[in-house]
Amino acid sequence: MTAATHAAPSDDVQQLQRLVGAVGRLRTQVGQRIVGQEETIDGILTAILAGGHALLIGVPGLAKTLMVQTVAEALNLTFNRVQFTPDLMPSDITGTDIIEEDLTTGRRAFRFVKGPIFANVVLADEINRTPPKTQAALLQAMQEHQVTAAGTTYHLPDPFFVLATQNPIEQEGTYPLPEAQLDRFMLELRVSYPSRSEEEAIVEQTTGTARPSLHPVLDAESVLAMQALVRRIPVSRGLIRAAVNLARMTRPGDSEAPGMVKEFVEWGAGPRASQYLVLGAKARAAISGRPMADLEDVRAVAPAVLRHRLVTNFAAEAADRTSEDLVRELVGGKAWMGS
């Protein structure tokens, strides 16, 4: 691997130590309400520190919604929840113009009433239960952090994150997320069942009268400063090449794609995947208190970055090969690491 593009200044090292301390306190606060799910919580923190969005996939009852609410509360950020339903309209998310009459002059004028998208953390609950035309209301917000309505553009508050949930087993009355929507999510996080001991702790904690109160650890300004710090974390040219190699190997038309990708993949990951592999590696290094990201960081974030970006074909369905399987096989190899 080649040398780093630049060395971390001593001031950044001190800020990195403060970030590690803040993340530790944040985990402690979240742990008062959420039992287990450390990997998912770390994924959410990775997305937040990298300035990305996350899609949480898991069966009902795994505290996906509570997890997002708890993280937002511990970060002391504004939070809005949108329950996605088949009759939800785009204006229900972005906002709408209303006619308002001035009681003094009698003149009428339009006034824009902001929708729930205007918050630091927006929970898109069961995002696949609304039609694509309503899902599309999130596209501009997720990419550009702004909303355009009636020819006027409104900027969303910084920082801004969309954390969406999805039930993988119930397909009645649902709409698959378009690829353009999926590609805007930095990470797809799989929320698994708790262990026996964790489930016993959950039942004990949630069937009594006590509800732990949280103490905010960070505010919006602190989160923005930490995002800037994550972007300043140096990476080597070799790591950038490896991340790009890995993303390009998912594309069946690329000369470097392995045989299984050419056989089972219809469309591979786009350039956003390369960007998020590097940003995710930087965020993971920062959370661990390391002043430089390495290939193991890329390997760690790669499944969550890539699995929702691969579109498999009929041959994959016939062979019972999922995008998860293909990504795991790609990441487990060494071809993408280069020399």
C-alpha positions, 0 to 999 in steps of 0.5 A, a space after each residue: 500500500 502506498 503512503 498516505 495522502 497526508 498526515 493527521 495534524 496533532 490538533 486532529 488527533 486531539 479531536 479524534 480522542 474527543 470523538 472516541 469519548 463522545 461515541 463511548 458516551 453515546 453508546 452508553 446512553 443508547 444502551 439504556 434503552 436498546 439491549 444488544 444490536 451493537 453492530 446495527 448501532 455502530 452502523 448507524 453511527 458510521 453513517 451519521 459520522 460519514 454524513 450518509 443515510 441508512 436503511 434498516 431491514 429487519 422483521 417487526 419487533 426488533 426495536 428498529 424505530 426505537 433505535 433511531 429515536 434513541 440515537 436522535 435523542 442522545 444526539 440532541 437533534 431535531 427528529 421527525 417520524 414519517 409513517 409511510 402508507 399507501 395513501 401518503 402523498 409527496 407533499 405530506 413529506 416535503 410540505 405544501 403551500 397554503 393560502 393565507 389572508 392578511 386580516 389587515 389588508 385583506 390580501 391573500 398570499 401563499 405561504 409554504 408550510 414545511 413538512 416533516 422532512 425539515 428535521 436533522 433526523 428523519 425516520 422513514 418508517 416502513 419506507 416500502 409501503 408507499 408508492 414510488 412517486 411518494 418515495 421520490 419525494 426523498 430523492 432531492 432531500 437525500 442527495 442535495 439536502 434541500 427541497 424544491 416546492 412551487 419553484 422555490 428551493 428550501 434548505 434542510 437543516 444541517 446535519 441531515 439524515 434519513 434513517 429508513 426501516 423496512 420489513 423483509 418478510 411481508 410483501 403484501 401492499 408494498 412497493 420495491 424501492 427503485 434503484 435510484 432510491 436505494 443508491 442514496 442510502 449509504 448503508 443497508 443494515 440488517 437487524 437480527 434477532 437478539 440472543 436468548 440472554 438479550 431477549 430475556 433482558 429486553 422482556 425484563 426491561 420493557 415489562 416494568 414501569 421504569 423508562 430510562 431517561 437519556 442525557 444528550 451527548 452531542 448537538 448539531 454543531 458537534 456532529 458537523 465538526 465530527 463529520 468534518 474530522 472524519 473527512 480529514 482522516 487520511 487514506 492511502 492511494 492504495 486504499 482508494 484503488 482497492 475501494 474502486 476495484 471492489 466497486 468495479 468488480 460488481 459490474 458485469 460489463 467490467 473486464 475485472 469482474 469475476 465470472 460469478 458477477 458476469 453470470 448472476 449480476 444484471 447491474 453493479 454498484 455505481 460510483 457512490 459505492 466507491 465513495 461510501 466505501 472510503 467514507 465508511 472506512 474513515 468513519 470506522 477508523 475514527 470510531 475506533 480512535 485510529 488516525 488512518 483508515 486501512 483495508 480492514 475498514 473497507 472490508 468491514 463496511 463493504 457488505 453494508 455498502 454494496 449488497 443493496 446496490 447489486 441487481 441480480 438476474 434470473 440466473 441468480 434466482 434460479 441458482 438461489 444466489 442473493 446479492 448478499 452471497 455475491 458480495 460476501 464472496 467478493 469481499 472475502 477474496 483478495 483480488 480487489 486489494 491489488 498489490 
